[in-house]
Amino acid sequence: MLKIRCTGLPAAACVAFLTLAACAREGQDEMSWARAALERNGDIEVIAADQQSRTFTVRMKDTGELRMVRADQVVAAPSPPVAATAATAAPQPAGRSPAATAPAAAAAPEDGSAAPGTPQSAATSPTQPSSLLPQTAAAAEAAPGKVLEAGPGYTIKAAVAQAPASSARARDSNVTIAAIERRHEPIICQGSRLLHIDNRNLVFDGDAVAAEDGCELHITNSHISAGGVGVLARAANVHIDNSLIEGDQASIDASEGAQVYTVSSRFRGLSRRLDTAGVHDLGGNIWN
């Protein structure tokens, strides 16, 4: 303990001397505390200290820059959390300088995200539209065609159950898997001869196939599409099995005693039969 003797001094001089000694001791304690606080900062290194000006010379370890810091600029209380400082914008205490609070402000994330452990604000948290929550159950119980949700420029309705396709319609895709062949001229069979068209996928600009004057024509597993007549029969016999015949003017045009026999096939377009010609439906056919 420091002992001070005032022997032989007037009382007033002794009191003044004791006051100066106390101030010097207080100044030394503040400098010691400030130096210890600066040395605990891993980003700086204390180079020198001046007791009279009560300043420290420090070096920034990352840049090597030298700075001068006063003892009264060192803050004793810990800095408040960054999120709390930004939310409340509380004024700085009187004894705190801008230089002391700058490190705390620089520690805030640049992207505006909250510090670890700090809950996000309600304004920034993503939310789902309330209408999406019960939509699954409502859609399951809603009647077909009922409006489930509507808004500017859109309307959502419950799906309408589609009727199952018939077995004959399903066979359209199974008639043939052959590549499409486009033709500009019809296929013509004349006289006593046999013509068999099997597993073909033919597209014609005009009439497709013509059988005349005793021709025996067999069309199986084929798809024939015509801009005119699909199958034109004149005094001939035509057998059509598991095929699809399409014609913009007619699917079949039979005349002059022609006989057409059809089974398990589909015809799209008119079916014409003149005079003694006949079209025999042997079962499993779909007309138009």
C-alpha positions in Angstrom: 0.0 0.0 0.0 1.2 3.5 -0.9 2.0 5.6 2.1 2.3 9.4 1.9 3.7 11.5 4.7 2.7 15.2 5.0 5.1 16.1 7.9 5.9 19.8 8.0 3.4 20.8 5.4 0.4 23.0 6.0 -2.9 21.3 6.1 -4.2 22.8 2.8 -1.0 21.7 0.9 -1.2 18.2 2.3 -4.8 17.9 1.1 -3.8 19.1 -2.4 -0.9 16.7 -2.5 -3.2 13.8 -1.5 -5.7 14.7 -4.2 -3.0 14.7 -6.9 -1.7 11.4 -5.7 -5.1 9.8 -5.9 -5.7 11.2 -9.4 -2.4 9.7 -10.6 -3.2 6.3 -9.1 -6.7 6.4 -10.8 -5.1 7.3 -14.1 -2.6 4.5 -13.8 -5.4 2.0 -13.0 -7.4 3.2 -16.0 -4.4 2.8 -18.3 -3.7 -0.6 -17.0 -7.3 -1.7 -17.4 -7.4 -0.2 -21.0 -4.2 -1.9 -22.0 -5.4 -5.3 -20.7 -8.6 -4.8 -22.6 -6.8 -3.9 -25.8 -4.4 -6.9 -25.5 -7.4 -9.2 -25.3 -8.4 -8.2 -28.8 -6.8 -10.7 -31.2 -7.1 -8.3 -34.2 -4.7 -5.6 -32.8 -1.3 -5.5 -31.1 -0.3 -2.8 -28.5 2.9 -1.2 -29.6 3.3 1.6 -27.1 1.5 3.5 -24.3 1.8 7.2 -23.2 0.8 7.7 -19.6 0.7 11.5 -19.8 -1.5 11.7 -22.9 -3.3 8.5 -21.9 -3.1 7.0 -25.3 -2.0 3.8 -26.9 -0.4 3.1 -30.2 -1.8 -0.1 -31.7 -1.2 -2.0 -35.0 -3.9 -3.7 -37.0 -2.7 -7.3 -37.6 -4.6 -7.8 -40.9 -3.4 -4.6 -42.6 -0.4 -3.5 -40.5 -1.9 0.0 -40.1 -0.9 1.9 -37.0 -3.6 3.7 -35.0 -3.8 5.8 -31.8 -6.4 5.0 -29.3 -7.3 7.0 -26.1 -7.9 5.1 -22.9 -11.3 6.7 -22.5 -12.3 5.2 -25.9 -12.1 1.7 -24.6 -15.5 0.5 -23.6 -16.0 -1.6 -20.5 -19.5 -3.0 -21.3 -19.9 -5.6 -24.0 -21.5 -4.5 -27.2 -25.2 -5.3 -27.6 -26.3 -8.0 -30.1 -26.4 -6.8 -33.7 -30.0 -7.8 -34.3 -31.2 -5.9 -31.1 -29.2 -2.8 -32.1 -30.7 -2.7 -35.6 -34.3 -3.3 -34.3 -34.4 -0.8 -31.5 -31.9 1.8 -32.9 -31.2 2.9 -29.3 -29.0 6.0 -28.8 -25.4 5.4 -27.9 -24.4 6.0 -24.2 -22.7 9.3 -23.5 -19.3 7.8 -22.8 -19.2 5.7 -26.0 -17.6 7.1 -29.1 -18.2 6.1 -32.8 -14.8 4.6 -33.0 -15.7 2.0 -30.3 -19.0 1.0 -31.8 -17.7 0.7 -35.4 -16.5 -2.9 -35.0 -19.9 -4.0 -33.8 -21.6 -2.4 -36.8 -19.1 -4.0 -39.2 -19.8 -7.5 -37.7 -23.4 -7.4 -39.0 -23.9 -9.7 -42.0 -24.0 -7.8 -45.3 -26.9 -9.9 -46.7 -29.2 -8.7 -43.9 -29.7 -12.2 -42.4 -30.2 -12.5 -38.7 -27.4 -13.6 -36.4 -27.4 -17.3 -35.3 -30.0 -17.9 -32.7 -32.0 -14.8 -33.6 -35.5 -15.7 -34.9 -36.4 -14.3 -38.3 -39.0 -11.6 -38.5 -42.6 -12.5 -39.6 -42.3 -10.2 -42.6 -39.4 -12.2 -44.1 -40.6 -15.7 -43.3 -42.1 -17.5 -46.4 -45.8 -18.3 -46.1 -48.0 -20.5 -48.2 -51.4 -19.4 -49.5 -54.1 -20.5 -47.2 -56.1 -21.9 -50.1 -53.4 -24.5 -50.8 -53.8 -26.2 -47.4 -57.3 -27.7 -47.7 -57.1 -28.0 -51.4 -56.2 -31.7 -51.5 -59.1 -32.8 -49.4 -61.5 -30.5 -51.1 -60.5 -31.6 -54.6 -61.0 -35.3 -53.6 -64.6 -34.6 -52.3 -65.7 -31.9 -54.8 -68.2 -32.8 -57.5 -66.9 -32.9 -61.1 -66.8 -29.4 -62.6 -67.0 -27.6 -59.3 -64.9 -24.5 -58.9 -62.2 -25.1 -56.3 -60.2 -21.9 -56.6 -60.6 -18.7 -58.6 -58.7 -15.5 -59.0 -57.7 -12.8 -61.4 -57.2 -14.6 -64.7 -57.5 -18.2 -63.6 -60.1 -20.7 -62.5 -59.5 -24.2 -61.0 -62.2 -26.8 -61.3 -62.6 -30.4 -60.2 -61.6 -32.9 -62.8 -64.3 -34.6 -64.8 -63.9 -38.3 -65.0 -63.3 -39.5 -68.6 -65.4 -42.3 -69.9 -63.2 -45.4 -70.6 -62.5 -46.0 -74.3 -64.3 -48.9 -75.9 -62.2 -52.0 -76.9 -62.8 -51.3 -80.6 -61.5 -47.7 -80.3 -58.5 -49.0 -78.4 -57.6 -51.2 -81.3 -56.9 -48.2 -83.5 -53.4 -47.9 -82.1 -52.9 -51.6 -82.4 -53.9 -51.9 -86.1 -50.3 -51.4 -87.3 -47.0 -50.1 -86.1 -45.7 -49.6 -89.7 -44.3 -46.3 -90.7 -46.5 -43.8 -92.6 -46.3 -44.0 -96.4 -47.6 -41.0 -98.3 -48.8 -41.6 -101.8 -50.1 -39.3 -104.5 -51.7 -42.0 -106.8 -54.2 -44.7 -105.8 -53.5 -48.4 -105.7 -55.6 -50.1 -108.5 -56.2 -53.8 -108.8 -57.9 -54.9 -112.1 -58.9 -58.2 -113.5 -58.7 -61.7 -112.1 -55.9 -61.3 -109.7 -55.2 -61.3 -105.9 -53.9 -58.2 -104.1 -53.1 -58.4 -100.4 -52.3 -55.3 -98.3 -51.1 -56.3 -94.9 -49.5 -54.2 -92.1 -49.4 -51.0 -94.0 -49.9 -47.4 -92.9 -50.9 -45.5 -96.1 -51.9 -41.9 -96.6 -53.3 -40.8 -100.0 -54.0 -37.3 -101.4 -57.1 -38.5 -103.3 -58.7 -42.0 -103.6 -56.8 -44.8 -101.8 -57.4 -48.4 -103.1 -59.6 -49.5 -106.1 -60.6 -53.1 -106.9 -62.2 -53.6 -110.3 -63.4 -56.3 -112.8 -63.0 -59.5 -110.7 -60.1 -58.4 -108.5 -59.8 -60.2 -105.1 -58.6 -57.6 -102.6 -57.6 -58.4 -99.0 -56.8 -55.6 -96.5 -55.5 -56.8 -93.1 -53.9 -55.1 -90.1 -53.6 -51.8 -92.0 -54.5 -48.2 -91.7 -55.6 -46.5 -94.9 -56.4 -42.8 -95.0 -57.7 -41.0 -98.1 -58.5 -37.5 -99.2 -61.1 -39.0 -101.4 -62.6 -42.6 -101.1 -60.9 -45.1 -98.9 -61.8 -48.4 -100.7 -63.5 -48.2 -104.1 -65.0 -51.6 -105.3 -66.4 -52.2 -108.8 -67.4 -55.8 -109.7 -64.8 -57.2 -107.2 -64.6 -59.0 -103.9 -63.0 -57.0 -101.0 -62.1 -58.5 -97.5 -61.2 -56.1 -94.7 -60.0 -57.5 -91.4 -58.6 -55.6 -88.3 -58.0 -52.5 -90.2 -58.9 -48.8 -90.1 -60.3 -47.2 -93.3 -60.7 -43.4 -93.5 -62.0 -41.3 -96.4 -63.0 -37.7 -96.6 -65.6 -38.5 -99.3 -66.4 -42.0 -98.3 -64.7 -44.9 -96.5 -66.3 -47.5 -98.8 -67.9 -47.1 -102.2 -69.3 -50.4 -103.6 -71.1 -50.8 -106.9 -71.7 -53.0 -110.0 -72.2 -56.1 -107.8 -69.1 -55.8 -105.7 -69.1 -57.7 -102.4 -67.3 -56.2 -99.4 -66.7 -58.4 -96.2 -65.7 -56.6 -93.0 -64.6 -57.9 -89.6 -63.1 -56.3 -86.5 -62.5 -53.1 -88.4 -63.3 -49.4 -88.1 -64.6 -47.1 -90.8 -64.6 -43.3 -90.7 -66.5 -41.6 -93.4 -69.7 -42.5 -95.5 -70.3 -46.1 -96.6 -72.0 -46.2 -100.0 -73.6 -49.3 -101.7 -75.2 -49.1 -105.1 -77.4 -51.5 -107.2 -76.6 -55.1 -106.5 -73.4 -54.5 -104.4 -73.3 -55.7 -100.8 -71.4 -54.8 -97.7 -71.4 -57.7 -95.2 -70.7 -56.9 -91.5 -69.2 -60.1 -90.0 -69.0 -58.6 -86.5 -66.7 -56.4 -84.4 -66.9 -53.4 -86.7 -67.4 -49.7 -85.9 -68.9 -47.4 -88.5 -68.1 -43.7 -88.3 
